[in-house]
Amino acid sequence: MPKRNRPWISRISKEGCTFEEALKKAQELGFAEAEPSLDIDGHDTAHKLAILNALAHGMEINLSDIHVEGIRGITPMDIEFARSFGYTIKLLAIGKRHKDHVEARVHPTMIDTANPLSHVGHSMNAIAIDADATGKTMLYGHGAGMMPTASAVLSDIADIARNIISNTTGRVPILGYPKENIRHIPILPMDELMTRYYLRFEAQDHPGVLSRISGILGENKISINSVHQQGRNANGAVPVVMITHIAKEAWIQRALSRITPTDCVVKQPMVIRIEDEVTP
């Protein structure tokens, strides 16, 4: 389970600055590209997850099947709510092997602050692994900047040079498996995901709004674990946060598609998935 940290998430969390301010600082420090969409929209992370899935499971690289969400919508308010619940928001690439399929998804995720992954910050990256023989392990190190990038490129050049010197290719299979052993393993459709959810609504301050939202969630089999409410925003809306019990992604999306067009809320609800059993 790779955790692709981005310095701007750390800055938003620790300094309360906006996403735009944090991104600008990361670009000034050389941790973010001048055109950063691959990073902030999660695609760079998805590329790495696709390769890791192939290495781990001997499966074809099927990048197009990986669900990808970025971090543009994360606000200081969401980070503060997460902290009050004992969570940290991180951009995670999550890969899990099941009997006949693989989970593969990239999105902002709430993880417990007791988890070592929650403390990976600034330019550091980490990958947590839970394997049959080794159990739970975590690799941690620099994932951005001039020297880490140069080191990775030099390693690839050295591998190519060795192949040229020995006049051979494929001394070690590129994906860790002989080509004939690589097979198709389906990726779980996102609609079938079962997990807990953080839902934040900008609710109208009118009688019955909360019960109407809760009613629609209940009609879609979504059970609420807790409800938290803050004072009015400048626009008169009231931030309402609900933490669900385990629910199916399809149920959540169906419920939100009914809630969003109503006069109960003033903007698109925020959805952040919660991982309570993230390695290690």
Secondary structure, 3 states (H helix, E strand, C coil): CEECCCHHHHHHHHHCCCHHHHHHHHHHCCCCCCCCHHHHCCHHHHHHHHHHHHHHHCECCCHHHCEECCCCCCCHHHHHHHHHCCEEEEEEEEEEECCCCEEEEEEEEEEECCCHHHHCCCCEEEEEEEECCCEEEEEEEECCCHHHHHHHHHHHHHHHHHHHHHCCCCCCCCCCCCHHHCECCCECCHHHCEEEEEEEEEECCCCCHHHHHHHHHHHCCCCEEEEEECCCCCCCCEEEEEEECCEEHHHHHHHHHHHCCCCCECCCCEEEEEECCCCC
